[in-house]
């Protein structure tokens, strides 16, 4: 009986953690939704820079882009 209660408590605890949304999660989602177009545009721009290990100048451009 104790094992069953423990198991149910554990499952309930995990479910609450998975489905709970705290204020940080909500704020991040709102930021992403309001800036979605710019984020996607930045991502596409980063992907347009070649990323081949032997291409040192473009590896530097990638690094500089990420730092920026």
C-alpha positions as CSV (number, residue, x, y, z in Angstrom):
1,X,0.0,0.0,0.0
2,X,2.8,2.4,0.9
3,X,4.5,1.6,-2.4
4,X,1.3,2.5,-4.3
5,X,0.8,5.7,-2.5
6,X,4.4,6.7,-3.1
7,X,4.2,5.8,-6.8
8,X,1.0,7.8,-7.2
9,X,2.5,10.8,-5.3
10,X,5.6,10.6,-7.5
11,X,3.6,10.5,-10.7
12,X,1.4,13.4,-9.6
13,X,4.5,15.4,-8.6
14,X,6.2,14.8,-11.9
15,X,3.0,15.7,-13.8
16,X,2.6,19.0,-11.9
17,X,6.2,19.9,-12.7
18,X,5.8,19.1,-16.4
19,X,2.5,21.0,-16.9
20,X,3.1,23.9,-14.5
21,X,4.0,27.2,-16.1
22,X,5.7,29.7,-14.0
23,X,6.0,33.4,-14.8
24,X,9.5,33.0,-16.4
25,X,8.1,30.4,-18.9
26,X,5.2,32.7,-19.7
27,X,7.5,35.7,-20.2
28,X,9.8,33.8,-22.5
29,X,6.8,32.5,-24.6
30,X,5.4,36.1,-24.8
31,X,8.8,37.4,-25.9
32,X,9.2,34.7,-28.5
33,X,5.7,35.3,-29.9
34,X,6.1,39.1,-30.1
35,X,9.6,38.8,-31.7
36,X,9.1,35.7,-33.8
37,X,9.6,37.4,-37.2
38,X,12.9,39.0,-36.1
39,X,14.2,35.8,-34.4
40,X,13.5,33.8,-37.5
41,X,15.1,36.4,-39.7
42,X,18.3,36.5,-37.5
43,X,18.4,32.7,-37.6
44,X,18.2,32.5,-41.4
45,X,20.9,35.2,-41.6
46,X,23.2,33.1,-39.4
47,X,22.5,30.0,-41.4
48,X,23.5,31.8,-44.6
49,X,27.1,32.1,-43.3
50,X,29.1,29.0,-44.5
51,X,30.1,26.8,-41.6
52,X,32.9,24.5,-42.8
53,X,35.7,23.7,-40.4
54,X,38.4,24.4,-42.9
55,X,37.0,27.8,-43.9
56,X,38.5,29.9,-41.1
57,X,37.3,33.3,-42.2
58,X,33.7,32.2,-42.3
59,X,34.1,30.3,-39.0
60,X,35.2,33.7,-37.5
61,X,32.1,35.4,-39.1
62,X,29.9,32.8,-37.4
63,X,31.6,33.3,-34.1
64,X,31.4,37.1,-34.4
65,X,27.7,36.8,-35.4
66,X,26.9,34.7,-32.3
67,X,28.8,37.1,-30.0
68,X,26.9,40.1,-31.5
